[in-house]
């Protein structure tokens, strides 16, 4: 998941309060930063079609 994916999910209302300890996102540092700033988490399960499509294009 990228920061852009996270932003899209926030705009669609597909988030919940961030819980637990912050974790880094070395593949996209902006993602961890935005999660801390917004205090919102997006469960990957909610974005499964988008994430699978992204994986399919990375061959």
Buried (B, 14 or more C-beta within 10 A) or exposed (E): BBBEBBBBBBEEEBBEEEEEEEEEBEEBEBBBBBBEEBEBBBEEEBBEEBBEEEEEEEE
